[in-house]
Amino acid sequence: MTQSSDTRLRTPVPRSELERRWELVQAEMRDAGVDALVVQGANNMAGTGGHYRWLTGISVASSYPQTMIIPREGLFTLVTHGDFGGDTMLDDRDPAFPGVGRRFTAPSFPGCHYCGPYDAKLIGDEIKRQGYKKLGVVAPNTMSASFNTVLGQELQGSSLIDLTPRIDVHKAVKSQFEIDLIRRAAAMQDFILDDIKSEIVPGVADFEVMAKGLYLGQLAGSETGYFLGSSAPPGQPTSIRRIAEQGRRMNEGDVLYFQCENTGPGGYFVHAGRYYVLGKASQELHDLFGAMVEAQDFTASLLQPGASGQEIFNEYNAYMESRGFGVERRIHCHGQGYDNVEPPLIRQDDAMVLSAGMNIGIHPAFSSPTAFVTSCDNYLIAADGSVERLHKTPREIIELT
């Protein structure tokens, strides 16, 4: 496979990093006796499609899917949006499609039901032409239902096995290249959390503040993601709301929760949130936020290489109950990378063991009729057992007086 470059690409993955990933994956394929992998990506703008991006180096920001066949040896085959009958021999010469030998295209649109079979038929035809018999799939829950159905019909007689758990073990542990970009993402969010203060004034709508955060991030190299939060008067919860619910305009004395949920350059997610008060914060907000910071610190202390996420989850719930808070029923701690939420999830249904090099978001929360309070930051697990908080913004209520 050849090395090439293109000045149009923003923060491309170095060829050495891609080859590191491919070697790990192809070793898993050999161990499982798999001839080729099928992986599909779409909607990376919203924080999914990370398996495809990790395996290929390609971000599929739109809803138009891309599907890749990754053989145990040799160049890849890509099916993507384009002309009917498109068939191009790339031979690993196009820097936008590293490792791809051949590209097929079809004008397939997810919103048009009759387009559903197009991509799957192209993939199925190529698999049969290559003679692959035992196939692996990665992240089948991110593939369209029609693609899964039609591919199964096309490949009757071929066995399909889900290699996602094997891939996740490698994807969750970040290389030095990935860690450097994750640090850049955290520094970008620290800048946004500080700069956004000047935008938080009476009369401004929640979405206007979030839009400025998105703008600042994109100028700093952010590729994907969004901003969450909302404002409320004292005595009402500042819930984590999405853009369609961010129409409220702020008044003196209001509290705003502002959470960065965007990537840095290269598409790696971290997230951080802080409370801003147009005046003085109530004692209740100070006390609850302090309690969530302590819960965050407690969780971080448990993030040791070799630890079980299930055991950590049990210890965390015991800690919260002992302080009069309820047990976690959603997610308070999880991995991040190309996906906004990825294994390990620190809860009862995830069996992944923690390792050095994992990028972990921690956001314990308390909710009541009068308050919603959380503390959100990212942490890096080091080989020596130390756990570093990547965000440097002080964990305190920001009073704008």
C-alpha positions in Angstrom: 0.0 0.0 0.0 1.4 3.4 -1.0 1.6 6.6 1.0 0.1 9.8 -0.4 -1.1 13.2 0.8 -3.6 15.9 -0.1 -3.8 19.4 1.2 -7.6 19.3 1.1 -7.7 16.8 4.0 -8.1 18.2 7.5 -6.2 16.3 10.2 -5.8 13.1 8.3 -4.9 9.9 10.1 -1.2 9.1 9.4 -0.7 6.0 7.3 1.3 4.4 10.2 -1.6 4.8 12.5 -4.0 3.2 10.0 -1.7 0.4 9.4 -1.4 -0.2 13.2 -5.2 -0.6 13.3 -5.4 -2.8 10.2 -2.7 -5.1 11.6 -4.7 -5.5 14.9 -7.9 -6.2 13.0 -6.4 -8.6 10.5 -4.8 -10.6 13.4 -8.3 -10.9 14.9 -9.7 -12.0 11.5 -7.0 -14.7 11.2 -7.7 -15.9 14.7 -11.5 -16.1 14.0 -10.9 -17.7 10.6 -12.7 -14.8 8.8 -12.0 -14.0 5.2 -13.3 -10.4 5.2 -15.1 -7.8 7.3 -18.1 -5.7 6.3 -18.5 -2.4 8.1 -20.8 0.5 7.3 -20.7 4.1 8.4 -23.1 7.1 8.4 -24.2 10.0 10.6 -20.7 10.7 12.1 -21.8 14.3 12.5 -24.1 13.2 15.3 -21.4 11.1 17.1 -21.9 7.6 15.6 -20.2 5.8 12.8 -17.0 5.6 14.8 -16.2 1.9 14.0 -16.2 2.7 10.3 -13.9 5.8 10.9 -11.5 3.8 13.1 -11.2 1.1 10.5 -11.0 3.2 7.4 -9.8 6.7 8.4 -12.9 8.1 6.7 -15.6 10.2 8.5 -19.1 9.8 7.0 -20.7 13.0 8.2 -23.9 12.7 6.2 -26.7 10.2 6.3 -25.6 8.7 3.0 -23.9 5.4 4.0 -20.5 4.1 3.0 -19.8 0.4 3.2 -16.4 -1.2 3.2 -15.2 -4.8 2.6 -11.9 -5.3 4.5 -10.2 -8.5 3.4 -7.8 -10.5 5.6 -5.1 -9.5 3.0 -5.0 -7.0 0.3 -6.8 -3.8 -0.7 -10.3 -2.8 0.4 -13.5 -2.5 -1.6 -15.8 0.5 -1.0 -19.5 1.1 -1.9 -20.5 4.8 -1.6 -22.9 7.4 -3.0 -22.5 8.2 -6.7 -23.6 7.3 -10.2 -25.5 4.2 -11.1 -22.9 1.6 -12.3 -19.9 3.6 -11.0 -16.8 1.3 -10.8 -13.4 2.9 -10.3 -10.0 1.3 -9.7 -8.4 3.4 -7.0 -5.5 1.1 -6.2 -4.8 2.9 -3.0 -3.9 6.1 -4.8 -6.7 8.4 -3.5 -5.7 10.0 -0.2 -9.4 10.5 0.7 -9.8 6.7 0.6 -6.7 5.1 2.1 -6.3 1.4 1.5 -9.2 1.2 -1.1 -8.5 -0.7 -4.2 -11.9 -0.5 -5.9 -14.9 1.7 -5.5 -18.5 1.0 -6.6 -21.2 3.7 -6.4 -25.0 4.0 -6.5 -27.3 7.0 -5.8 -28.8 5.5 -2.7 -30.9 7.7 -0.3 -32.0 6.5 3.1 -35.2 8.5 2.9 -36.3 6.6 -0.2 -37.3 3.0 0.7 -36.7 1.5 -2.7 -33.0 2.5 -2.6 -32.5 0.1 0.4 -31.2 -2.9 -1.7 -28.7 -1.0 -3.9 -25.6 -0.9 -1.6 -26.2 -4.4 -0.2 -26.4 -6.0 -3.7 -23.1 -4.3 -4.7 -21.4 -5.6 -1.6 -23.0 -9.1 -2.0 -21.8 -9.3 -5.7 -18.2 -8.3 -4.7 -18.1 -10.8 -1.9 -19.3 -13.6 -4.2 -16.8 -12.5 -6.9 -13.9 -12.7 -4.4 -15.1 -16.0 -3.1 -15.2 -15.0 0.6 -17.1 -17.6 2.6 -16.7 -16.7 6.3 -17.5 -13.1 6.9 -17.3 -10.8 9.9 -19.4 -7.8 10.5 -18.5 -4.8 12.7 -21.1 -2.7 14.5 -24.2 -4.2 12.8 -26.4 -2.0 15.0 -25.2 1.0 12.9 -26.1 -0.6 9.6 -29.5 0.1 8.0 -32.1 -2.6 8.5 -32.6 -3.0 4.7 -28.8 -3.4 4.2 -28.7 -6.2 6.8 -31.7 -7.9 5.3 -30.7 -7.8 1.7 -27.1 -8.7 2.4 -28.3 -11.8 4.3 -30.4 -12.7 1.3 -27.5 -12.2 -1.1 -25.1 -14.3 0.9 -27.1 -17.4 1.6 -24.7 -20.2 2.4 -22.0 -17.8 3.8 -21.5 -17.6 7.5 -21.6 -14.2 9.3 -20.1 -13.6 12.7 -20.1 -10.4 14.7 -16.5 -9.3 15.4 -17.5 -6.1 17.2 -16.4 -7.1 20.7 -12.9 -8.1 19.4 -12.6 -4.8 17.6 -13.8 -2.7 20.5 -11.0 -4.0 22.8 -8.5 -2.3 20.4 -10.6 0.7 19.5 -11.1 1.6 23.2 -7.3 1.9 23.9 -5.9 5.0 22.3 -2.6 5.3 20.6 -0.3 8.3 21.2 -1.6 9.9 18.0 -5.1 9.6 19.3 -4.2 10.8 22.8 -2.6 13.9 21.3 -5.8 14.7 19.4 -7.9 14.0 22.5 -5.8 16.5 24.5 -6.4 19.1 21.7 -10.1 18.5 21.9 -10.1 19.1 25.7 -8.1 22.3 25.4 -10.5 23.5 22.7 -13.4 23.0 25.0 -11.6 24.7 27.9 -11.2 27.7 25.6 -15.0 27.6 24.6 -16.0 27.4 28.3 -14.1 30.5 29.1 -14.8 32.5 26.0 -18.6 31.8 26.1 -19.0 33.8 29.3 -19.3 37.1 27.3 -22.3 35.7 25.4 -24.3 34.9 28.5 -26.4 38.0 29.2 -30.1 38.8 29.8 -32.2 38.6 26.6 -30.0 36.1 24.8 -31.6 32.8 23.9 -30.1 29.5 25.0 -29.6 28.4 21.4 -27.7 31.6 20.6 -25.1 30.7 23.3 -24.9 27.1 22.0 -24.5 28.3 18.4 -21.5 30.5 19.5 -19.9 27.5 21.2 -20.3 25.5 18.0 -18.8 28.4 15.9 -15.8 28.7 18.2 -15.2 25.0 18.1 -15.4 24.8 14.3 -12.9 27.7 14.0 -10.6 25.6 16.3 -10.8 22.6 14.0 -13.8 20.8 15.4 -15.5 18.5 12.9 -18.6 17.1 14.5 -20.8 17.2 17.5 -23.3 19.6 19.2 -24.0 21.5 22.4 -26.4 20.6 25.2 -28.0 22.5 28.1 -30.6 25.1 28.9 -31.3 28.0 31.2 -33.9 28.3 34.0 -34.8 30.6 36.9 -33.6 29.7 40.4 -35.6 26.8 41.8 -36.2 25.1 38.4 -33.9 22.5 36.9 -31.5 23.5 34.1 -32.0 20.3 32.1 -29.7 18.9 29.4 -31.8 20.0 26.4 -31.2 19.7 22.7 -31.4 22.5 20.1 -35.1 22.2 19.5 -35.7 23.0 23.2 -33.2 25.8 23.5 -35.5 28.7 22.6 -35.8 30.3 26.1 -34.3 33.7 26.7 -32.3 34.4 29.8 -33.1 36.9 32.6 -31.2 38.3 35.6 -30.6 35.6 38.2 -31.0 32.7 35.8 -28.8 29.6 35.8 -27.5 28.2 32.5 -26.0 24.7 32.1 -23.7 24.7 29.1 -22.2 21.4 27.9 -19.6 21.0 25.0 -20.4 17.7 23.2 -18.2 18.3 20.2 -15.0 16.8 18.7 -11.6 18.4 18.3 -9.5 18.3 15.2 -9.5 14.7 13.8 -12.9 13.9 15.2 -12.2 12.7 18.8 -15.0 13.3 21.3 -14.6 14.6 24.8 -17.2 16.5 26.8 -17.3 19.1 29.5 -20.1 21.2 31.1 -20.3 24.0 33.6 -23.0 26.2 35.3 -23.2 29.9 34.7 -25.3 32.2 36.9 -26.5 35.6 36.0 -25.9 36.8 39.5 -25.2 34.8 42.6 -25.7 31.0 42.8 -27.9 29.5 45.4 -26.4 27.5 48.3 -28.3 24.5 47.0 -26.5 24.7 43.6 -23.1 25.1 45.3 -23.8 22.2 47.6 -25.1 19.8 44.9 -22.4 20.7 42.4 -19.8 20.1 45.1 -21.3 16.7 45.8 -21.2 15.8 42.1 -17.5 16.9 41.9 -16.8 14.6 44.8 -18.7 11.7 43.1 -16.6 12.4 39.9 -13.4 12.2 41.9 -14.5 9.0 43.6 -15.3 7.4 40.2 -11.9 8.6 38.8 -10.1 6.9 41.7 -11.6 3.6 40.6 -10.4 3.8 37.0 -7.5 1.4 37.3 -6.0 -0.8 34.6 -7.5 -4.3 35.0 -10.5 -3.1 36.9 -14.0 -4.3 35.9 -16.5 -1.7 34.9 -19.3 -3.7 36.5 -17.4 -3.7 39.9 -16.8 0.1 39.6 -20.5 0.6 38.9 -21.5 -1.3 42.1 -19.0 0.7 44.2 -20.2 4.0 42.7 -23.9 3.1 43.4 -23.0 2.2 47.0 -21.2 5.5 47.3 -24.1 7.5 46.0 -26.7 5.7 48.2 -24.5 6.3 51.3 -24.8 10.0 50.6 -28.5 10.1 50.0 -28.5 10.1 46.2 -30.2 7.6 44.1 -28.5 4.8 42.2 -27.5 5.3 38.5 -30.1 4.0 36.1 -28.6 5.4 32.8 -24.9 6.1 32.4 -22.5 8.3 34.4 -19.2 7.1 33.1 -18.1 5.8 29.6 -15.5 5.7 27.0 -15.2 8.2 24.2 -13.3 8.4 20.9 -14.7 8.6 17.4 -18.0 7.7 18.9 -19.5 10.0 21.5 -20.4 7.0 23.6 -18.4 3.9 23.2 -17.2 1.0 25.4 -16.3 0.7 28.1 -19.6 1.7 29.7 -19.2 1.7 33.5 -22.4 -0.2 34.3 -23.8 -3.7 34.8 -24.1 -4.7 31.1 -20.6 -4.0 29.9 -17.9 -6.6 30.6 -14.9 -4.8 29.2 -11.9 -4.5 31.5 -10.2 -1.1 31.8 -6.8 -0.5 30.3 -4.3 2.3 30.1 -4.9 4.6 27.2 -8.6 4.8 27.6 -10.4 8.2 27.3 -13.2 8.2 29.8 -16.0 10.8 30.4 -17.4 11.0 33.9 -20.7 12.9 34.6 -22.5 11.9 37.8 -25.8 13.7 38.2 -28.6 14.5 40.6 -32.1 15.4 39.5 -35.1 16.7 41.5 -38.1 18.9 40.8 -36.0 21.9 41.6 -32.6 21.1 40.3 -30.5 19.1 37.8 -26.8 19.1 38.7 -23.9 17.3 37.1 -20.2 17.7 36.7 -18.8 16.6 33.4 -15.1 16.2 32.4 -12.9 13.6 30.6 -10.1 11.5 32.1 -7.1 9.6 30.7 -6.0 6.3 32.3 -2.2 6.0 32.5 -0.2 2.8 32.6 1.1 3.6 36.2 -2.5 3.7 37.5 -2.8 7.5 37.6 -5.9 9.1 36.2 -5.5 12.6 34.6 -8.4 15.0 34.3 -8.0 16.3 30.7 -10.1 19.4 31.1 -8.4 22.2 33.0 -11.4 24.5 33.5 -11.9 24.8 37.3 -14.8 22.8 38.6 -16.8 25.6 40.1 -20.0 27.6 39.5 -19.3 30.6 37.3 -21.1 33.6 38.6 -21.5 36.5 36.1 -22.0 39.5 38.3 
